[in-house]
Amino acid sequence: MTSVTSLTDLVHQRLSDALASTLPEADGVDPLLRRSDRADFQANGILALAKKAKANPRELATQVVSQITTGEVIQDVEVSGPGFLNITITDRAITENLAARYADEARLGVPVAEHPGTTVIDYAQPNVAKEMHVGHLRSAVIGDALVQLLEFTGESVVRRHHIGDWGTQFGMLIQYLDEHPGELDHGDAQVTGEEAMSNLDRLYKAARKLFDSDEEFKTRARLRVVDLQAGEPKTLAAWQKFVDESKIYFFSVFEKLDMEIRDADIVGESGYNDMLDETCRLLEESGVAEISDGALCVFFDDIKGPDGNRTPLIVRKSDGGYGYAATDLSAIRDRVFNLKATSLLYVVDVRQSLHFKMVFETARRAGWLNDDVSAYQLAFGTILGKDGKPFKTREGVSVKLEDLLDEAVQRATSVVRDKAGKVGLSEQEIVDNGRYVGIGAVKYADLSTSAVRDYKFDLDQMVSLSGDTSVYLQYAYARIQSILRKAGEARPLAHPELELTGAERALGLHLDQFSEVVADAAKEYAPHKLTAYLYQLASLLTTFYDQCPVLQADTQEQRENRLLLVDLTARTLHLGMALLGIRTPEKL
């Protein structure tokens, strides 16, 4: 990997040296460097330093400027206002930086974290024997993007899909299947994911109808729950059949989402059964939990119900059954002590925030979370319809995730087909690109919104070629590929001696920010920061494209330099979109 020092870091170091030369006590003081619309960079740190040193900030700024050597990296420094520094970078430094990033084909100069840890990401949590609906989309898409971002920056990532595969409903399902053994028998026939879930849905409805109308069946079903919890072999085998059927369906949905889901990463509620009793014992013996009305509870002084009484986290119910808290606390123990996690990240609906607040605090009191191990819930908002209300069908039920994805691909394929003749797409390319554009549109709309916010699901806007959409970014990438194909024997090559236009400088300086944005998006669990960066990159490319001929440049050197600039832009778009789980077609 090529080591690339960003322009930000180069300027930061020169300013820090100048500050230390002017005032020895300023050694190590942050110059507070940021991008600016008044110059390439602005430094604001002198104001606070002057106040501390009881000096005139503008005079101090002038002294600092006298210590800065210009010419190689910094072209000019001006004192502005009460003591700001406006800094302009040389064209040579910009081009040399681009060339260094271009040479690092795999990472484009993005460094690997010096001290990575191990993060367990809990995301994409469907339920066995239940269809996935629109509410499952955000956890899957946001979680997958964070997996890509964290792994790319050097973090060791353990994926966990905490599926709902345990509980009282399985007693009902297993008993019904036991009494109607042919209901899930496909023989040797292969079934699709939708067929598998359709069979389970039909079975569930039949079992529920019998459960509600036949008291004797209800009694048998409840006894079967006891058998399941006790690990009775025949009951476990039937349960496993439900899990296997559901996985066929899960994998089909995730395949449509263009996401990799590995079987080894699926560790549902059942995976922690053997730990539940010990978890309860440890909490009770340590005094973290106490018996209240027969249940094992953890109380919090700041969490109270409408009646003013403290609302407990119930770890074990009064009938001896275990709730979600026992499973989640056991999962924390497993992830900390067996997987050696330093960070636990839960991509879960904001409506479960109180539950996780209590679970995390309980784990801290027990010593399972501490200064060396953190836990964080990335609580995401709700997907809304165009009317601003929760996204439902006309019948008022949640939209099936597969139906939503199919419609997105259908809409996108129509958009691609309308443009296909202009770029010479084959029928297979139309089908493939329709899928990439449709799924990319759904993912980008989700990821371009801060996770905590609700957003409106509008397919017409999502597949638009204009505005802040993935299609706009994919089209920008494809347009660059078209330029590169038409370039013939001309090759991208840096020419640091050339003077850059304003559009070239703006695009080049923005490309330099890629490393910083990727690092921030990973550190802050904020993929929307990367989408915002990529959208601005595509917008700057559009301005450049309008103002700066590439293939018809004035000289061969200028043509080669601009080819490098657009090719690096394409590579940045491609890598950035890949980190979001979105593909970039070569022709569009």
Disulfide bonds with the S-S distance in Angstrom:
none
